[in-house]
């Protein structure tokens, strides 16, 4: 008699999140500054590592993945000052995400597509 309910057993198992590893083209704005770069993300479990390339160099990043929610940070320099950029995004598909950028209380937005 358990046969009709067998498919329901699998409905309670958590779905694993997609691996977001790869190159992502990121476009965004923060405080009227346009950000256009390619970020190489490497996911290991729920941890992110990798780098984002700006006009001058590669910036090391760290972050986490929690289901469809993704966040990462990296340090950069703006007008001679060190700033930490915080990205918080949501996967819209396996190849698209969007979210917010924050640095020292200044907020902006970004979109990214997997290359």
C-alpha distance (Angstrom), angle and dihedral (degrees) to the residues before:
residue distance angle dihedral
X1 . . .
X2 3.78 . .
X3 3.80 92.4 .
X4 3.82 97.3 89.9
X5 3.81 89.5 52.8
X6 3.81 97.5 45.8
X7 3.84 94.5 94.4
X8 3.81 89.6 52.6
X9 3.80 91.1 61.6
X10 3.80 89.9 68.9
X11 3.81 92.3 50.8
X12 3.80 90.1 73.2
X13 3.79 95.6 53.9
X14 3.81 113.7 100.8
X15 3.77 116.3 -111.6
X16 3.78 114.0 -122.9
X17 3.77 116.0 -120.9
X18 3.77 119.7 -113.7
X19 3.79 116.4 -99.5
X20 3.81 106.0 -108.7
X21 3.81 94.5 -166.3
X22 3.79 114.0 137.5
X23 3.79 143.1 62.3
X24 3.82 117.0 -38.4
X25 3.82 124.2 -169.8
X26 3.78 106.2 -141.1
X27 3.82 126.1 -162.3
X28 3.77 123.1 178.9
X29 3.76 149.6 135.3
X30 3.77 131.6 -129.4
X31 3.81 123.2 174.2
X32 3.82 90.4 -13.2
X33 3.82 90.9 -55.0
X34 3.81 114.0 124.9
X35 3.81 115.0 -136.9
X36 3.79 116.9 -158.1
X37 3.80 117.4 167.0
X38 3.76 146.0 128.3
X39 3.79 117.0 -114.2
X40 3.79 121.6 -161.4
X41 3.79 107.2 -149.8
X42 3.79 124.2 -166.0
X43 3.79 116.6 -169.1
X44 3.80 120.4 -159.7
X45 3.78 109.4 176.1
X46 3.78 103.7 -48.5
X47 3.83 94.7 -26.7
X48 3.80 125.1 100.1
X49 3.77 128.3 -155.0
X50 3.77 133.3 161.6
X51 3.78 137.5 90.5
X52 3.79 145.0 -83.2
X53 3.79 118.1 -140.0
X54 3.79 117.0 -140.5
X55 3.81 126.1 -179.9
X56 3.81 93.0 -74.6
X57 3.81 111.3 27.3
X58 3.80 150.4 -15.4
X59 3.80 115.0 -80.8
X60 3.82 116.8 -152.0
X61 3.80 114.7 -127.2
X62 3.78 137.0 -165.4
X63 3.77 129.2 -170.0
X64 3.77 150.8 131.7
X65 3.80 139.6 -104.8
X66 3.79 119.3 -144.5
X67 3.80 109.0 178.2
X68 3.81 105.2 -65.1
X69 3.81 92.5 -14.2
X70 3.79 117.0 96.3
X71 3.78 130.2 -179.0
X72 3.77 133.6 175.2
X73 3.78 140.1 163.2
X74 3.76 137.4 -154.8
X75 3.79 136.2 174.9
X76 3.79 121.4 -118.9
X77 3.79 138.9 163.2
X78 3.78 123.6 -112.7
X79 3.81 120.5 -177.0
X80 3.81 89.7 -18.1
X81 3.81 94.8 -50.8
X82 3.80 126.3 111.1
X83 3.81 111.7 -119.9
X84 3.78 131.5 -179.3
X85 3.79 114.3 -141.4
X86 3.81 116.7 -152.8
X87 3.81 117.4 -160.3
X88 3.82 120.3 -166.2
X89 3.77 115.8 -179.3
X90 3.76 145.3 163.5
X91 3.80 125.0 -137.7
X92 3.79 109.7 -120.8
X93 3.82 91.6 -178.5
X94 3.80 137.2 -18.4
X95 3.81 88.1 -78.2
X96 3.83 105.9 33.6
X97 3.78 137.5 59.2
X98 3.77 137.5 164.7
X99 3.74 135.1 -172.0
X100 3.77 149.4 120.3
X101 3.80 136.1 -51.4
X102 3.78 120.9 -151.6
X103 3.77 132.6 -177.5
X104 3.77 124.9 169.8
X105 3.81 92.9 -25.6
X106 3.81 95.7 -45.7
X107 3.80 112.8 117.3
X108 3.78 135.3 -159.5
X109 3.79 141.0 152.8
X110 3.81 138.5 -110.3
X111 3.77 142.4 -170.7
X112 3.80 124.8 -158.9
X113 3.79 135.3 -169.4
X114 3.77 126.4 -163.2
X115 3.79 113.0 -116.2
